[in-house]
Amino acid sequence: MFSGLIQRLYYFRFLRINTTRYQNLATGETRIVPVSMLPDDYTFANASDANVSRYRNKVISRALEVYLNDVRKQNKIMAREKAEFELGKRYLANMLGLEPNNITQDDIDKALEYLFPSGLTNKLALPVMKPPEEILPMLHQIAFDDEGRPKDLLFFTLAPKFYRLLSVVGAKTEALLGYQQKQEDDSKTHKMELLGTEWISQQMLCSKMKEKITDEMYAHLIISLDYMVSLPGAHKEWDFIFEYRKSVAVGAKDVIFGAKVPPIQLVEGTNQRMAKVEVRLKASFAEVEVRDKGSGEYTVDGYSLDVFRSLQAREIFLAPLIVTDLLGKLDITGKITDGPGGTSVIPRIIRYGTSLCIAALFPEHFDKLRLAGLLTSDPRRRERYKINQKGARAKWIWKKR
């Protein structure tokens, strides 16, 4: 008896819920209204059922309308700026005597450097003439379909490209974990060599993705990539990983004067890494080669350091190794290729080349070498002799008689 009563009450309640729904009033009150009494927001009230059973009005939300207005304004601004840029380019081509259709951006930069010479070193303070796409901030445009729906499935994240990258990293990491389980019994392990490179900065990642990336998002990505690189089979994703890494030598070009940090090479048939650089000091030229995992061999023109009897010369040779605490761990070979050399020039030029090679092989010691002044070349040259003088600067002692 009670079971039949409960079933009838449950059926009545289920029928009541499916035939009615709640409607919020302006006063905050709620009441139950039959579904048949509520109008459909997408149906015309005066529509005739004879022609079409149902008409739907494509309603565009207020946010989408504001976005479309911003896109139209941005397109108008870009069209105006492009027209002004093309007009200015034609004027500049006429001034230089070039064809307006054949002038390149390099020609424009050289012309501005010639027409507006400046001693300022900051690039932001110099005049520029570049396409508006490279200067003006671009509005990120979202692709929509005919009914106003975004085509990107990750549109709701506000950073679809970034989260798609995280998904790709996760999928590749999962594949590498499966590869690791298959290779557990294999004694051969391939480890990626990442020395001399580092992850791209947050600003570079924002420029690459063209999205706003917060510190937490950037840290999450770097942690995911570090874990992916630590897996044994990470070498299979070499191309993907190095899309988001940069060479340390590229960033060093703005903080050192003279020759740049050389690239790293692998020695064939061995597990050693090598860096080779050509340097100059005064009128002498030298070639220095440094290899890691060595026995501490140090030769200059085929001779060991025993040939140099001067204690100061030996200290100059060993200065980069002492600063970086790598004494006896590297093989260094120096050779004077051209120039007179000299008792002070040879140690200094070999020291300079050795410092650059160590900075390439061990990026963690770059700041130590730079602060010690070992990465800065000496631009001084021998000054010419002046006539009627004792030397380049010295004068003859003047005597009255």
KOLFIVO-365851 format. One record per residue (C-alpha): x, z negated, y negated. Coordinates in steps of 0.1 Angstrom, whole numbers, plus 5000, padded with zeros to 4 digits. Example, Ala and Ser with C-alpha at 12.3 -4.5 7.8 and 13.67 -1.06 7.14 Angstrom:
512349225045 513749295011 
This chain:
500050005000 502749904976 504950204985 502050444978 501550284944 505250304935 505350674944 502250754923 503750564893 507150744897 505451084899 503351014868 506450894849 508451204860 505651434849 505351254815 509151284808 509251654817 506251744796 507151544764 510251484744 511251254715 511151364679 512951174651 511051134619 512351094584 511350734584 513450654614 510450604637 510150784671 507050884690 506351084721 505051434714 504051694740 506451984743 503752234737 503252094702 506952134691 507852474675 510852674687 513552704660 514453054672 510853204674 508953364646 505653204639 503853534632 505353724661 502953934682 503153894720 501954244724 505254404715 507854154725 507253824743 509653634722 511753694691 514953504685 516553464651 520353464651 521053154630 524553114616 525452754609 526552634575 530152574586 530452924600 529053064568 531652874547 534353004570 533253364567 533153324529 536753194529 537853484550 536253734526 537953564496 541353564515 540953934523 540254014487 543253824475 545553984501 544254334492 544954274455 548454134462 549254424485 548254674458 550454504433 553354484457 553154864465 552954944428 556054724421 557854884449 557255234435 558455124401 561654974416 562255294437 561955504405 564555274388 566955314417 566355684422 564955644457 561955784474 559055524472 557955594508 561455554522 562555234504 563054934528 563054564524 566854554525 566954794496 564554574476 566654264483 569854434472 568254564441 566954224431 570354074437 571954344414 569254334387 568953954386 572353804392 572353424395 574853154404 572152934420 572752854457 569252744466 567253034480 564052894466 565352924431 566153304434 563753574426 562053744455 559954054461 558454044496 555154144511 552353894504 551953824541 555353654541 554753444509 551053354507 549553114532 547553294557 544053174567 543753144605 541053384615 538953304645 537353584667 533553564670 531153764690 527953924677 525953604679 528553394661 530053224691 533853184692 535553394718 538353144725 537452894751 539652624735 538152674700 536852314700 540352174702 541152304666 544552414680 543852654709 547252814711 549052474714 546752344741 546952674759 550752624759 550252274773 548052414801 550752674809 553452404810 551252204833 550552494857 554252584858 555252224864 552752194893 554252514908 557752374905 556652044922 555352254951 558652444952 560452104953 558551984983 559452305002 563152264993 563551895002 565651985032 567852235014 571152085002 571552354975 570152244941 570252464910 570552274878 569952434845 572752414819 571152334786 574352224768 574752394734 570952424729 568052204718 564352214715 562952394685 561752164657 558252074649 558252304618 559452604639 556852534665 554152534638 555452864625 555453004660 551952894668 550552934633 548752604638 548952254624 550752034650 551051664645 553951434655 552051314686 551251664697 554851774693 556151464712 553651534740 554951894744 558551794743 557951524770 556251774792 559052034788 561751774795 559951674827 559652044836 563352104830 564351804851 562751954883 565152124908 563552464906 563452484868 565852774867 563052994879 561352944845 564453024825 562953274802 559853064795 561952744787 564352924764 561553054743 561252704729 565052624727 567552724700 571352724699 573052444681 575652694667 572852864647 571952544629 575652474622 576252774600 574852594569 576852274572 580452404579 582652634559 584652914574 584353034610 581252954629 580752764662 581453024690 579053094719 579552934753 580653154782 580853084820 584153134838 583653374867 584253224901 584352864888 581952604875 583752584842 582352664808 584552824781 584552874744 586753124726 587253164688 589453354664 590553164633 592753214603 594952994581 596953134552 598353464564 598353364601 595753444628 595253264661 593053284691 592052954708 590352914742 588952574755 587652504790 585852194802 586352014835 590152064831 593251874838 594451824802 596752124800 597652214764 599752534757 600552714725 602053064729 602852974765 604752654757 603552294761 603552034734 607051914744 608452204724 607152064691 609451774684 607651664652 605451364658 603151474630 602651814646 601651654680 599151424662 597651734645 597351914679 595651614696 593351504667 590151674679 590651524714 591251174701 588151194678 585851304706 587551094734 588151394755 591951354759 593051484793 589651634802 590051994787 592252284791 593352434758 595252764753 596352874718 598053194708 599253314674 598153674672 599453774638 601253624608 604453434602 603153104615 605252804605 605952444614 602752314597 600552624600 600652654638 599352294645 596652314619 595352654629 595252554666 593552224657 590852414637 590152654666 590052364691 587552174670 585152464669 585352524706 584752154714 581752154690 580352444710 580952294744 579851934734 577151954707 576851574707 580351554691 579551794663 578851534637 582051344646 584151644641 582351744609 582751404593 586351394603 586851724584 588051914615 585352184613 586152284577 588652574572 591452554546 590852844522 594152794503 596653084502 600153114490 600053174452 601953474440 605253444420 605053484382 607753664363 609953454340 608953134359 610752924383 607852934408 604153004410 603352714387 606752564378 608352664345 611952674334 613052374315 613052454278 616252374259 616752404222 620252534226 
